[in-house]
Amino acid sequence: MGKVTGFLEYQRLQEASESTDARKKHYREFVLHLSDEEAKIQGARCMDCGTPFCMSGCPVNNIIPDWNDLVYRGDWKLAIDTLHSTNNFPEFTGRVCPAPCEEACVLRINNDPVGIKSIEHAIIDRAWESGWVAPQPAAARTGKKVAVIGSGPAGLACAQQLARAGHAVTVYEKNDRIGGLLRYGIPDFKMEKWHIDRRIEQMQAEGVEFRTNHVIGAAPVGAGNRQARPVDAKKLLKDFDAVVLAGGAEVPRDLPVPGRDLDGVHFAMDFLPLQNRRVAGDKNVDDLWASGKHVVIIGGGDTGSDCVGTSNRHAASSITQFELLPMPPDPERNPEWPYWPTRLRTSSSHEEGAERDWSIATKAFVGEGGKVKALKAVKLDWTSGKPVEVPGSEFELPADLVLLAMGFVSPVASVLEVFGVEKDARGNVRADVEGASAYRTSVDKLFTAGDMRRGQSLVVWAIREGRQCARAVDEFLMGLSELPR
């Protein structure tokens, strides 16, 4: 805990950020981490609550009360050691995690929660600035080889843990850079990509080998992996002692309505990675912009929010975001404590400007000369728990660019098929997370973790599964494991 009476004396403090007008002019991060003194005050608010629900609310089970107390007492070195003991990449989660730990904070019952995410952000930034984040190569090598497919947060966490256990780890990535959706899904204004690059350098020093532009089997080659070389799945299983499937849930949910094939109607992931590539300095990037256009974003989640922020920076003429479900409540407290509540969330991108509407069903896209020009929609009534169209509520909205951001349904099927793995009802790789068969697929020597196993989820869940899968692989190879779960 922090200070005994800290939660009574101090209020929650938000991290400082640039004004909305200023930050829309660039793609850099605009949120500043807390100063040492500000972080100390936030740490002081952590109570001696007996049962730290924040830890159970955190998918990686961060030891939050401990590092809150350490920051309060000024022991930043031990704070980062404690944070790293459960989380390989706190600079990722400290920037993009929605902080379920804060919804589970005991203070959240009747007050503002401890600013846990802001303290995490401050700890890891202070650690990098102080030179405390260094490679941790294994003391001895085991002679075992592991291939990890996918270099998102699950694959990176799994690879780092296995390398530190002494195994020779090779990471295969279909794109031209390492990072998965961290690299080509999350906008730079939420997380700049040099954070990934310096972790890659650390992991290379620990013995991890990275192979970009390598695509498994007959997986489709899309933007960013046009030069990808095919990798034979059976040869991987033959050449390595274990293989881990840690790719993403990349198949987007579609909207099969009239006009779907019009030019200007795109999946969000046809749009977002292009800007990441421009920021990275790539040439000959596909010419898809929101500049000067009436943009309609269908889907109210994080991906839709990222489309809002990117469209704002492109200087779109207008931005409208629709959600099929009704507008959630916005209670002052968490009515579902300590669980993650369904409530209205306004992102930093929304603050920059966008019209939002709920209970909207898209009926058709209207085109002119093969290009989308408008969207036809209708309002819904959810009174009975089921959507019913409201008579006479049909409307048409100008739309030069429509972005479908309705979530992702499953991993790319062709990757799973070349390995011949069993799938669950949702098309994910079937694997348990407990017991002797934890993270094992139906194929010998083949493991899985992250979105490819659990479906579309959070970065912090991917890190958790990557770490746990690494332990399962280590046990499989060595008979026991000292890696933490």
Secondary structure, 3 states (H helix, E strand, C coil): CCCCCHHHHCCCCCCCECCHHHHCCCCCCCECCCCHHHHHHHHHCCCCCCCCHHHHHCCCCCCHHHHHHHHHHCCHHHHHHHHHCCCCCHHHHHHHCCCHHHHHCHHHHCCCCCCHHHHHHHHHHHHHHCCCCCCCCCCCCCCCEEEEECCCHHHHHHHHHHHHCCCEEEEECCCCCCCCHHHHCCCCCCCCCHHHHHHHHHHHHCCCEEECCEEECCCCCCCCCCCCEEECHHHHHHHCCEEEECCCCCEECCCCCCCCCCECEEEHHHHHHHHHHHHCCCCCCCCCCCCCCEEEEECCCHHHHHHHHHHHHCCCCEEEEEECCCCCCCCCCCCCCCCCCCCCCCCHHHHCCCEEEECEEEEEEEEECCEEEEEEEEEEECCCCCCEECCCCCEEEECCEEEECCCEEECCHHHHHHHCCCECCCCCECCCCCCCCCCECCCCCEEECCHHHHCCCCHHHHHHHHHHHHHHHHHHHHCCCCCCC
